[in-house]
Amino acid sequence: MHELELRHLRVIIAVADAGSLSKAAVQLGVSQPALTAQLQRLERRVGGLLFARSGTGVVPTDLGSYVLSAARLVLTDVDELMAGIKQRTQAVTVAGMIRVGGPPGLIVPLFATAIAERLGNAETSIDIDSNPVELARKVLDGKLDFAVLEENPGFRTPLPPQLHSRVMLSAPMFVALSETHRLAGVGDIELRELAEENWVLPPVGEVPEQLALLRVCAGSGFTPKIKHQVSDSTTTRALVQAGAVTLAKPVAREGNGLVIRNIAGTPLRHEIVLIWHEESTLAGAAEQAPTSLLDAYSKLVDTNPLFAAWWAEHKDAPADGATRAVRR
């Protein structure tokens, strides 16, 4: 005999409580023929009839009454088990713990501090991960309450339907150069002026910056020379100091031999996306999270004058993307 699953027990209980296959089918959201076929398969599994059919409906057989009684006990135990699990997994929430994840840099610690202050100095923990797919998985699995994703328009990380997202910022991406570079003294650098430069960028498998750059450079009639694929900022900075160029995030900091310059026409943008689970029990935190994230970015306006100027003009303007469930 094949094993019965919990879903099978729920079908048996639904049929018994409804007293007819047609009423049970409506309650279960299936067609009557489909329910009839399912019940016949269940009866083959147990090796006997579970219900006697009549012109007015169905009644449990002796075997059916035994299975029905046991099924109610099993599902009661399962429901109590799930309630206990939920109570224990929410214990962190009750204690005030808020788990925040995001990429390397200052923004995640600042975001965690800002949301904690707004919720009466709640306790927080942070998880740093440069891979947006992994961050989304951690939110989906309940290991994080909120995650900050750094995205590029047109190359968004696919999110499962259970996750909600909100685009908090859509700011320009800049270019970082050595302070001795031939273009270091130029205010707005035309993208085509970088056609012969050696680029250093993160691997395409980690973040989509390479793909975004390739797309806009193709529109300007050239293919960028991506000579170095580097994940860590220390090595990237050393290569740029030695003459390479790289894309700079809005909050990239000048200094130590590097300058940040604007790319004329703002062909590349950097999106900050906040994500959380639709079944999050942190109702208060979910309400405070967007403002807390913007508070965090407000503390980074002195990183470079270009971001400061952009922030002053756009800080009160809504980003392109209200809170929504993303289904892709």
C-alpha positions in Angstrom: 0.0 0.0 0.0 1.3 3.4 -0.9 1.7 6.0 1.9 -1.0 8.6 2.4 0.1 12.3 2.4 -1.4 15.1 4.4 -3.1 16.5 1.4 -4.9 13.2 1.0 -6.2 13.3 4.5 -7.5 16.8 4.0 -9.4 15.6 0.9 -11.0 12.7 2.9 -12.1 15.1 5.7 -13.5 17.6 3.2 -15.6 15.0 1.5 -16.9 13.6 4.8 -17.7 17.1 6.2 -19.5 18.2 2.9 -21.5 15.0 2.6 -21.3 15.1 -1.2 -18.6 15.1 -3.8 -20.1 18.1 -5.6 -20.0 20.3 -2.4 -16.5 19.1 -1.5 -15.3 19.9 -5.0 -16.5 23.5 -4.6 -14.8 23.8 -1.2 -11.5 22.3 -2.5 -11.6 24.4 -5.7 -11.6 21.5 -8.1 -14.0 20.0 -10.5 -16.3 17.1 -9.4 -14.8 14.7 -12.0 -11.3 15.5 -10.8 -12.3 15.0 -7.1 -14.0 11.7 -8.0 -10.9 10.5 -9.8 -8.7 11.5 -6.9 -10.9 9.7 -4.4 -10.8 6.6 -6.5 -7.0 6.7 -6.5 -7.0 7.1 -2.7 -9.3 4.1 -2.3 -6.9 2.1 -4.5 -4.1 3.3 -2.2 -5.8 2.0 1.0 -7.2 -1.1 -0.6 -10.9 -0.5 0.0 -13.8 1.9 -0.3 -13.8 5.0 1.9 -17.3 6.2 1.1 -20.5 4.6 0.1 -22.3 6.5 -2.7 -26.0 7.1 -2.7 -28.5 9.4 -4.5 -28.2 12.0 -1.7 -24.5 12.1 -1.3 -21.7 10.0 0.4 -21.2 8.5 3.8 -18.1 6.9 5.2 -17.7 3.2 5.2 -16.3 1.4 8.2 -12.9 1.7 6.7 -13.6 5.3 5.9 -14.8 6.1 9.4 -11.5 4.6 10.8 -9.4 6.6 8.3 -11.4 9.8 8.9 -11.0 9.5 12.7 -7.3 9.0 12.5 -6.9 11.7 9.8 -8.5 14.3 12.2 -6.1 13.4 14.9 -3.1 13.5 12.6 -4.0 16.9 11.2 -4.7 18.3 14.6 -1.2 17.3 15.7 0.2 18.7 12.5 -1.6 22.0 13.0 -0.3 22.2 16.6 3.2 21.4 15.4 3.1 24.2 12.8 1.7 26.7 15.3 4.6 25.8 17.7 7.1 26.2 14.9 5.6 29.6 14.0 5.7 30.7 17.6 9.3 29.8 18.0 10.5 31.2 14.7 8.8 34.5 15.5 10.4 34.6 18.9 13.2 36.7 17.4 10.7 39.2 16.2 9.1 39.4 19.6 12.5 40.0 21.1 13.0 42.9 18.6 15.6 41.3 16.3 15.7 42.6 12.7 17.9 40.8 10.2 19.2 42.9 7.3 21.2 41.8 4.3 22.9 43.5 1.4 26.1 44.1 -0.5 29.5 45.1 1.0 29.8 48.7 2.0 28.5 51.2 4.5 24.8 51.1 3.5 23.7 47.9 5.3 25.1 48.8 8.7 23.7 52.3 8.3 20.3 50.9 7.3 20.3 48.5 10.2 21.1 51.3 12.6 18.4 53.6 11.1 15.6 51.0 11.3 16.6 50.0 14.8 16.4 53.6 16.0 13.0 54.0 14.4 11.7 50.9 16.3 13.0 51.9 19.7 16.6 50.7 19.4 15.6 47.2 18.4 18.4 44.6 18.1 19.7 44.0 14.6 21.9 41.5 12.8 23.5 42.0 9.3 24.4 39.6 6.5 26.8 40.8 3.8 26.6 39.1 0.4 27.5 40.6 -3.0 25.2 38.2 -4.9 21.7 39.5 -5.2 20.3 36.1 -6.0 21.6 34.7 -2.7 20.2 37.7 -0.8 16.7 37.1 -2.4 16.9 33.4 -1.5 17.7 34.2 2.1 14.7 36.5 2.4 12.5 33.8 0.8 13.9 31.2 3.2 13.2 33.5 6.2 16.8 34.0 7.1 16.6 37.7 6.4 13.8 40.2 7.1 15.0 42.7 4.6 17.6 42.8 1.8 19.1 45.7 -0.2 19.8 44.8 -3.8 22.0 46.9 -6.1 20.6 46.6 -9.6 20.9 48.0 -13.1 17.7 48.8 -15.1 17.1 46.1 -17.7 19.0 43.5 -15.7 17.0 43.1 -12.6 17.4 40.0 -10.4 14.3 37.7 -11.0 12.3 37.6 -7.7 9.8 34.8 -6.7 6.2 36.0 -6.3 6.4 35.7 -2.5 8.8 38.7 -2.3 7.8 42.3 -2.4 10.1 45.0 -3.6 10.5 48.7 -3.8 12.9 50.8 -5.9 14.2 53.3 -3.4 16.8 55.1 -5.6 17.6 55.2 -9.3 20.8 57.3 -9.3 23.5 57.9 -11.9 26.5 55.6 -12.2 29.8 57.5 -12.5 33.3 56.5 -13.8 36.3 56.2 -11.5 39.7 57.3 -12.8 43.2 57.8 -11.5 43.8 61.4 -10.6 46.6 61.4 -13.2 44.4 60.0 -15.9 44.1 62.1 -19.1 40.4 62.6 -18.5 40.7 63.4 -14.8 40.2 67.1 -15.4 37.1 66.7 -17.6 33.8 67.5 -16.0 31.4 65.4 -18.0 33.1 62.5 -19.9 31.5 61.4 -23.1 31.2 57.6 -23.1 32.9 57.2 -26.5 36.0 58.9 -24.9 36.4 55.7 -22.9 36.4 53.4 -26.0 40.2 52.6 -25.7 40.4 52.3 -22.0 41.0 49.1 -20.0 38.1 48.4 -17.7 38.0 46.6 -14.4 34.6 45.3 -13.4 33.0 42.6 -11.2 32.5 39.2 -12.9 29.3 39.1 -14.9 28.1 36.1 -12.9 28.0 38.2 -9.7 26.4 41.5 -10.8 25.1 42.7 -14.2 27.3 45.8 -14.4 29.3 44.3 -17.3 26.1 43.7 -19.3 24.8 47.1 -18.6 28.1 48.7 -19.8 28.2 46.5 -22.9 24.7 47.6 -23.8 25.3 51.3 -23.6 28.7 51.2 -25.2 27.1 49.3 -28.2 24.8 52.2 -28.5 27.8 54.5 -28.7 29.4 52.3 -31.4 32.1 50.4 -29.6 32.8 47.4 -27.4 34.5 48.2 -24.1 37.8 46.4 -23.3 37.1 44.6 -20.0 40.6 43.6 -19.1 40.1 42.8 -15.5 37.3 41.0 -13.7 37.6 41.6 -10.0 35.2 41.3 -7.1 36.9 43.1 -4.3 37.2 46.9 -4.0 40.8 47.0 -2.8 42.1 45.3 -6.0 39.8 47.3 -8.1 41.1 50.6 -6.6 44.8 49.5 -7.1 44.1 48.7 -10.8 42.4 52.1 -11.3 45.3 53.8 -9.6 47.5 52.1 -12.1 45.5 53.4 -15.1 42.4 51.3 -15.6 38.9 52.7 -15.3 35.8 51.3 -13.6 32.2 52.1 -13.0 31.6 54.0 -9.8 28.4 53.6 -7.7 26.6 56.7 -6.5 28.2 56.6 -3.1 31.8 55.7 -4.3 34.3 57.8 -2.5 37.0 59.9 -4.0 40.5 60.1 -2.7 43.7 58.0 -2.4 44.6 58.7 -6.0 41.1 58.3 -7.4 38.6 60.8 -8.9 34.9 60.3 -9.7 33.6 61.8 -12.9 30.2 62.1 -14.4 29.3 60.3 -17.7 27.6 62.7 -20.0 23.9 62.0 -20.6 23.7 59.6 -17.6 23.6 56.4 -19.8 24.0 54.1 -16.8 21.9 54.1 -13.6 22.2 52.3 -10.3 19.0 51.1 -8.6 18.7 50.4 -4.9 15.9 47.9 -4.4 14.5 47.0 -1.0 12.9 43.5 -0.7 11.0 41.6 2.0 8.7 38.6 2.2 5.0 39.0 1.7 4.4 37.0 4.9 6.7 39.0 7.0 5.6 39.3 10.6 7.5 42.5 11.0 4.6 44.8 10.2 6.1 47.8 12.1 9.5 47.3 10.5 8.1 46.9 7.0 6.4 50.3 7.4 9.7 51.9 8.6 12.1 50.2 6.3 11.9 52.4 3.2 12.4 55.6 5.2 15.1 54.0 7.2 17.0 53.1 4.0 16.7 56.6 2.7 18.0 57.9 6.1 21.0 55.6 5.6 21.8 57.1 2.2 21.4 60.6 3.5 24.4 59.9 5.7 26.5 59.2 2.6 26.0 62.4 0.7 29.6 63.6 1.4 31.2 60.6 -0.4 31.6 62.7 -3.5 30.3 66.0 -4.8 28.4 64.4 -7.7 26.3 62.3 -5.5 25.7 65.2 -3.1 24.4 67.3 -6.0 22.2 64.5 -7.3 20.8 63.9 -3.8 20.0 67.5 -3.2 17.9 67.6 -6.3 16.2 64.2 -6.1 16.0 63.2 -2.4 12.3 64.1 -2.2 11.3 62.7 -5.6 9.8 59.2 -5.6 11.8 56.5 -7.3 10.4 54.6 -10.3 8.7 51.8 -8.6 6.2 51.9 -5.8 5.8 49.0 -3.3 4.7 46.0 -5.2 4.8 42.2 -5.5 7.2 41.4 -8.3 6.0 38.4 -10.4 8.3 37.3 -13.1 
